Amino acid sequence: MTSTEISYGKAHVVFYRLGGRGIAPLAASVDIDVFGKRFLTAYTEGDNRKVVATDTMKNFVYAMAAEYAGSTLLGLCAFLGRRFIETYPVMEALRVSAREVPLDAVAGERGPSEVLFRSTRADRAIAQVAVDGIDGKSEITAARSGWEGMVLVKTTGSSFATFARDDYTTLPDLADRPLTIRMDVYWRYTDLADGVAEGPGFLGPRAVRDEIERIFHEFNSRSIQHLVHEIGARLFAAHPQLGEIEFVAQNHTPDHVRDGAGGMRVFAEPKATFGKIGLVLRR
């Protein structure tokens, strides 16, 4: 006897919503994942009568982008999820994920431009919402916000020493080192209304990113593990509406290769291998 779990959907549906009075520009890359046994016969028998084509999903995202009047990724995901269930009740459950395509207004003589934007940062906000459907009625069951691709660099205020040693250890104690990390951060709210940007506790992802950068700068860490825990603890202390914070970090600290006069130090690009650090904090 076999057990079958299926999913299908559309990935990397990129749109740019521009114009509209009082509506901020919004650009995102959207993924749709659909779940449910109602599509099983398409797999087992090649019966496509209930299948909503992934090309249809793409066009539906474009149409809903024109109808969504909000400005947050979480709100967009919730809006899309509800509309998908209402329009296609054959879908039993789905997950909507969105990654920001950053658009920053370029300042001119009269302040921020309404027509000229630039996309310069490689890091970006992300959002993900899970929706269940019963007879065309939708229920949001989970939501997650985050910021991916952060690259943070500091020249001092970090160390890594007194770690376990054996015959295979070659790394010296590093009392004060430059630190470069790549980091993804995700957070969930205790109240799902906040989690889909419909409650008073919603936090703008950029504000969270800026707070993380400030803590990174201020905190003199003894390891990357020490650093991410401190960031999580401070975020929890400042924002009681957060119920979970997850960190996925990589150590990309450059290699010290030479010293020069007057305390000058030269560093080389780090090796392709890198350390990975993960942490999930829950209240």
C-alpha positions as a printed NumPy array, in Angstrom:
array([[  0.   ,   0.   ,   0.   ],
       [  1.382,   3.413,  -0.922],
       [  0.861,   6.874,   0.516],
       [  0.879,   9.795,  -1.897],
       [  1.344,  13.491,  -1.263],
       [  1.247,  15.839,  -4.229],
       [  1.902,  19.48 ,  -4.923],
       [  2.266,  21.599,  -8.013],
       [  2.291,  25.274,  -8.844],
       [  4.024,  28.195, -10.52 ],
       [  7.375,  29.716,  -9.576],
       [  9.03 ,  33.085, -10.176],
       [  5.993,  35.065, -11.301],
       [  7.537,  38.539, -11.357],
       [  5.414,  41.657, -11.617],
       [  5.846,  45.412, -11.228],
       [  2.789,  47.315, -10.016],
       [  3.279,  50.964, -10.91 ],
       [  1.022,  54.006, -10.987],
       [ -2.301,  54.527,  -9.268],
       [ -3.174,  57.472,  -7.098],
       [ -1.902,  57.093,  -3.564],
       [ -0.736,  53.505,  -4.155],
       [  2.963,  52.851,  -3.663],
       [  4.885,  50.916,  -6.338],
       [  5.255,  47.234,  -5.552],
       [  7.422,  44.664,  -7.307],
       [  7.698,  41.02 ,  -6.303],
       [  8.504,  37.49 ,  -7.406],
       [  5.66 ,  35.159,  -6.418],
       [  5.586,  31.37 ,  -6.021],
       [  2.333,  29.407,  -5.76 ],
       [  2.311,  25.854,  -4.359],
       [ -0.993,  23.949,  -4.424],
       [ -1.699,  20.844,  -2.355],
       [ -4.536,  18.329,  -2.186],
       [ -5.655,  14.877,  -3.296],
       [ -8.22 ,  16.254,  -5.748],
       [ -5.406,  16.523,  -8.283],
       [ -4.161,  12.982,  -7.674],
       [ -5.821,  11.505, -10.783],
       [ -3.719,  13.833, -12.93 ],
       [ -0.703,  11.928, -11.594],
       [ -2.153,   8.407, -11.558],
       [ -4.371,   8.464, -14.637],
       [ -3.373,  11.504, -16.652],
       [ -6.823,  13.019, -15.968],
       [ -6.424,  16.816, -16.156],
       [-10.084,  17.817, -15.826],
       [ -9.612,  19.306, -12.339],
       [ -6.154,  20.741, -12.949],
       [ -5.795,  24.517, -12.872],
       [ -2.953,  25.081, -15.327],
       [  0.13 ,  26.735, -13.873],
       [ -0.022,  29.247, -16.742],
       [ -3.5  ,  30.166, -15.484],
       [ -2.018,  30.677, -12.026],
       [  0.55 ,  33.06 , -13.492],
       [ -2.11 ,  35.137, -15.228],
       [ -4.231,  35.14 , -12.064],
       [ -1.302,  36.586, -10.065],
       [ -0.942,  39.384, -12.623],
       [ -4.666,  40.156, -12.427],
       [ -4.707,  40.161,  -8.628],
       [ -1.616,  42.399,  -8.504],
       [ -3.754,  45.038, -10.202],
       [ -6.534,  44.58 ,  -7.619],
       [ -4.376,  44.499,  -4.475],
       [ -4.349,  47.991,  -2.997],
       [ -1.895,  47.304,  -0.155],
       [  1.853,  47.738,  -0.003],
       [  3.156,  44.777,   2.044],
       [  4.34 ,  41.366,   0.884],
       [  2.46 ,  39.611,   3.686],
       [ -0.743,  41.387,   2.726],
       [ -0.155,  40.457,  -0.906],
       [  0.331,  36.771,  -0.035],
       [ -2.82 ,  36.705,   2.096],
       [ -4.812,  38.487,  -0.632],
       [ -3.618,  36.061,  -3.304],
       [ -4.232,  33.012,  -1.126],
       [ -7.809,  33.986,  -0.321],
       [ -8.604,  34.878,  -3.929],
       [ -7.156,  31.606,  -5.238],
       [ -9.351,  29.566,  -2.871],
       [-12.447,  31.629,  -3.672],
       [-11.879,  31.367,  -7.416],
       [-10.672,  27.746,  -7.54 ],
       [-12.439,  25.793,  -4.753],
       [-10.87 ,  22.585,  -6.109],
       [ -7.698,  23.721,  -4.333],
       [ -7.63 ,  22.193,  -0.844],
       [ -4.618,  24.133,   0.4  ],
       [ -1.916,  26.344,  -0.968],
       [  1.179,  28.272,  -0.001],
       [  1.904,  31.696,  -1.437],
       [  5.467,  32.988,  -1.202],
       [  6.731,  36.38 ,  -2.341],
       [ 10.186,  37.904,  -2.567],
       [ 10.562,  41.621,  -2.909],
       [ 12.079,  43.135,  -6.032],
       [ 13.542,  46.189,  -4.272],
       [ 12.595,  49.563,  -5.718],
       [ 14.038,  52.612,  -3.977],
       [ 12.884,  56.069,  -4.986],
       [ 15.696,  58.269,  -6.274],
       [ 15.674,  61.688,  -4.61 ],
       [ 15.528,  64.744,  -6.802],
       [ 15.33 ,  68.471,  -6.209],
       [ 11.848,  68.163,  -4.708],
       [ 12.424,  65.067,  -2.6  ],
       [ 11.859,  61.365,  -3.376],
       [ 10.853,  60.748,  -6.96 ],
       [  7.492,  59.235,  -7.89 ],
       [  8.742,  58.163, -11.306],
       [ 12.413,  57.251, -10.92 ],
       [ 13.494,  54.183,  -8.948],
       [ 16.573,  52.026,  -8.614],
       [ 17.11 ,  48.455,  -7.486],
       [ 20.536,  48.219,  -5.849],
       [ 20.44 ,  45.852,  -2.869],
       [ 20.831,  42.123,  -3.354],
       [ 19.04 ,  41.423,  -0.066],
       [ 15.277,  41.637,   0.069],
       [ 12.125,  41.141,   2.1  ],
       [ 10.239,  37.844,   1.831],
       [  6.808,  36.668,   2.935],
       [  4.958,  33.354,   2.973],
       [  1.331,  32.562,   3.807],
       [ -0.393,  29.16 ,   4.019],
       [ -4.105,  28.973,   3.245],
       [ -6.571,  26.091,   3.635],
       [ -9.763,  25.943,   1.599],
       [-13.082,  24.29 ,   2.429],
       [-15.866,  24.626,  -0.154],
       [-14.401,  27.828,  -1.51 ],
       [-13.924,  29.422,   1.91 ],
       [-10.379,  30.274,   2.942],
       [ -8.612,  30.049,   6.279],
       [ -5.092,  31.347,   6.804],
       [ -3.193,  28.799,   8.891],
       [  0.37 ,  30.149,   8.992],
       [  2.415,  33.162,   7.97 ],
       [  6.09 ,  34.031,   7.984],
       [  7.98 ,  37.214,   7.181],
       [ 11.696,  37.69 ,   6.735],
       [ 14.718,  39.24 ,   5.141],
       [ 17.059,  37.176,   2.948],
       [ 20.556,  37.753,   1.608],
       [ 21.873,  40.196,   4.215],
       [ 25.655,  40.627,   3.955],
       [ 27.066,  42.342,   7.046],
       [ 30.695,  43.381,   7.448],
       [ 32.535,  44.925,  10.396],
       [ 36.255,  45.457,  10.936],
       [ 36.327,  44.975,  14.716],
       [ 34.106,  43.927,  17.602],
       [ 34.122,  40.174,  16.972],
       [ 36.218,  37.305,  18.294],
       [ 36.373,  33.514,  18.287],
       [ 38.643,  31.888,  20.85 ],
       [ 38.896,  29.151,  23.529],
       [ 37.001,  26.699,  21.323],
       [ 37.503,  22.921,  21.411],
       [ 40.852,  21.727,  20.031],
       [ 42.275,  18.412,  18.893],
       [ 44.824,  17.082,  16.406],
       [ 42.756,  18.322,  13.47 ],
       [ 42.45 ,  21.92 ,  14.651],
       [ 44.499,  24.514,  12.77 ],
       [ 42.448,  27.664,  13.364],
       [ 44.139,  30.045,  15.833],
       [ 42.322,  31.952,  18.556],
       [ 41.029,  35.202,  17.071],
       [ 40.812,  37.883,  19.753],
       [ 39.617,  40.686,  17.486],
       [ 38.771,  39.892,  13.906],
       [ 36.904,  41.424,  10.992],
       [ 33.616,  39.623,  10.476],
       [ 31.615,  39.053,   7.311],
       [ 28.405,  37.082,   7.476],
       [ 25.637,  36.295,   5.052],
       [ 22.348,  35.903,   6.885],
       [ 18.679,  35.142,   6.326],
       [ 16.255,  36.033,   9.131],
       [ 12.632,  34.898,   9.417],
       [  9.999,  35.743,  12.002],
       [  6.47 ,  34.718,  12.917],
       [  3.897,  36.615,  14.96 ],
       [  1.856,  35.147,  17.808],
       [ -1.27 ,  36.712,  16.253],
       [ -1.974,  35.702,  12.645],
       [ -3.64 ,  39.077,  12.043],
       [ -0.223,  40.685,  12.55 ],
       [  1.305,  37.918,  10.414],
       [ -0.676,  38.96 ,   7.344],
       [ -0.227,  42.714,   7.937],
       [ -3.803,  43.162,   9.139],
       [ -3.096,  43.715,  12.845],
       [ -1.569,  46.525,  14.894],
       [  1.568,  44.53 ,  15.687],
       [  2.842,  44.197,  12.12 ],
       [  6.463,  45.298,  11.685],
       [  7.834,  46.653,   8.439],
       [ 10.574,  44.268,   7.222],
       [ 12.946,  47.159,   6.504],
       [ 12.644,  48.346,  10.105],
       [ 13.564,  44.86 ,  11.334],
       [ 16.502,  44.726,   8.92 ],
       [ 17.759,  48.109,  10.153],
       [ 17.451,  46.949,  13.76 ],
       [ 19.478,  43.811,  13.015],
       [ 22.198,  45.887,  11.351],
       [ 22.351,  48.207,  14.362],
       [ 22.724,  45.291,  16.801],
       [ 25.393,  43.735,  14.59 ],
       [ 27.321,  46.987,  14.76 ],
       [ 26.938,  47.518,  18.508],
       [ 27.42 ,  44.033,  19.933],
       [ 30.923,  42.681,  20.628],
       [ 30.317,  38.988,  19.963],
       [ 32.378,  35.959,  20.979],
       [ 31.111,  33.905,  18.038],
       [ 28.457,  34.044,  15.351],
       [ 26.331,  31.806,  17.575],
       [ 26.655,  34.428,  20.316],
       [ 25.767,  37.165,  17.834],
       [ 22.567,  35.664,  16.405],
       [ 21.277,  34.784,  19.869],
       [ 21.821,  38.359,  21.024],
       [ 20.007,  39.704,  17.963],
       [ 17.082,  37.369,  18.618],
       [ 16.937,  38.207,  22.324],
       [ 16.912,  41.953,  21.631],
       [ 14.225,  41.597,  18.972],
       [ 12.061,  39.579,  21.36 ],
       [ 12.557,  42.182,  24.091],
       [ 11.644,  45.07 ,  21.795],
       [  8.72 ,  43.388,  20.014],
       [  6.499,  41.213,  22.248],
       [  4.228,  40.424,  19.288],
       [  6.926,  38.195,  17.774],
       [  6.512,  34.506,  18.561],
       [  9.42 ,  32.966,  16.643],
       [ 12.667,  34.147,  15.077],
       [ 14.905,  31.986,  12.89 ],
       [ 18.461,  32.71 ,  11.75 ],
       [ 20.351,  30.991,   8.936],
       [ 23.873,  32.437,   8.877],
       [ 27.078,  31.718,   6.989],
       [ 30.57 ,  32.738,   8.021],
       [ 32.278,  34.481,   5.096],
       [ 35.022,  36.143,   7.137],
       [ 38.09 ,  36.84 ,   4.942],
       [ 41.437,  35.167,   5.578],
       [ 44.231,  37.212,   7.186],
       [ 47.221,  36.861,   4.833],
       [ 49.672,  39.688,   5.584],
       [ 50.573,  42.496,   7.996],
       [ 51.88 ,  45.918,   7.032],
       [ 53.318,  48.954,   8.769],
       [ 51.289,  50.842,  11.368],
       [ 48.971,  47.955,  12.162],
       [ 47.824,  47.508,   8.577],
       [ 46.36 ,  44.068,   7.861],
       [ 45.617,  42.482,   4.497],
       [ 42.827,  39.943,   4.02 ],
       [ 42.09 ,  37.644,   1.099],
       [ 38.783,  36.411,  -0.215],
       [ 37.657,  33.535,   2.044],
       [ 37.754,  29.924,   0.904],
       [ 34.72 ,  28.513,  -0.885],
       [ 33.869,  26.433,   2.178],
       [ 32.073,  28.305,   4.937],
       [ 30.676,  27.7  ,   8.394],
       [ 26.907,  27.492,   8.839],
       [ 25.046,  28.6  ,  11.956],
       [ 21.338,  28.078,  12.599],
       [ 19.104,  29.199,  15.459],
       [ 15.357,  29.183,  16.096],
       [ 14.032,  31.075,  19.122],
       [ 10.439,  30.657,  20.309],
       [  8.638,  32.312,  23.182]])
